């Protein structure tokens, strides 16, 4: 017998509007004894059907919703259909070559499969399982992905903190086929990159910035560029390919800088003027200010500074300080390419932080382009939390 989750009176509105999360405060009672990850029926206070989802009372998000039609609860054919639909939505960009040979195939809630991330890197897939509900059907999902995509191998990168909130251990390793090599070479636009699937950031590479890198490179001709939080050098490679005169790359990770050097070589850019600085970006920027360095274009692509809304005030202060120092390092009319990948920071709050920075720097900023996620990282209108990547290309005057 399928368990039921009964919501409090007046708390069904977000479910009817297709938001996929239910928090504990919205729940009146649970009928039955569902185990973590089990499919449940969600009902309103009048016992009318709202949706199916999977439950985990240990998680802050108690139910993640899957299906709003009152048919049979999600089963094997249901999961197969959802995966097939998600892959089909990428057909156009894959067929047109817009994604190169690397692409996000499944993007969690935005593809109506909360808790699952699947990325393609050449002949390999990388799978990230974030929730108990997806963990229970992981082997089924692997079988379906194999039948639909025929990869050489599927590698799991579920070594993320969020699993601990679900009561799951962090894990990574081979799920199917061959183990990927230490570095997989992918193509993005006209550039190539070495990707460390097994231990690189996220699932190995920042796929979500590919369109933004291309757009930023349009402004790079003859520019002296400062690339902060450069990771494996994807922005730098695109800037140099776009005609940048010189690049200074800053990252706290020696491994990332070594990977960047190999990407510079891979793209036949070793003769370009590239300076590598290992260190804390905030401290390095202050040092560059003291040295009175100036640049034509600065890229700020920091890691997530706010995981939850409780961390928002501190994160906004950090964004303001980071952009303030960067503005002081720009020549008059210089360009700032600045981002936030924190889901807890909405686009307007991020712009406000950059505005505060401009006040304190005594500068004004023209927004030339607003940047976001690419097509393979879609934003679901009913799930604003999925719009995590915000960016601006601005001229500082």
Secondary structure, 3 states (H helix, E strand, C coil): CCCEEEECCCCCHHHHCCCCEEEHHHEEEEECCCCCCCEEEEECCCCCEEEEEEECCCCCEEEEEEECCCCCCCCHHHHHHHHHHHHHCCHHHHHCCCCCCEEEEEEHHHHCCCCEEEEEECCEEEEEECCHHHHHCHHHHHHHHHHHHCCCEEEEEECCCHHHHCCCCCEEEEEEECCCCCCEEEEECCEEEEECCCCCCCCCCCHHHHHHHHHHHCCCCCCEEEEECCCCCHHHHHHHHCCCCEEEEEECCHHHHHHHHHHHHHCCCCCCEEEEEECCHHHHHHHHHHCCCCEEEEEECCCCCCCCHHHHHHHHHHHHHHHHHHHHCEEEEEEEEEEECCCCCCHHHHHHHHHHHHHHHCCCEEEEEEECCCCCCCCCCCCHHHCCCEEEEEEEC
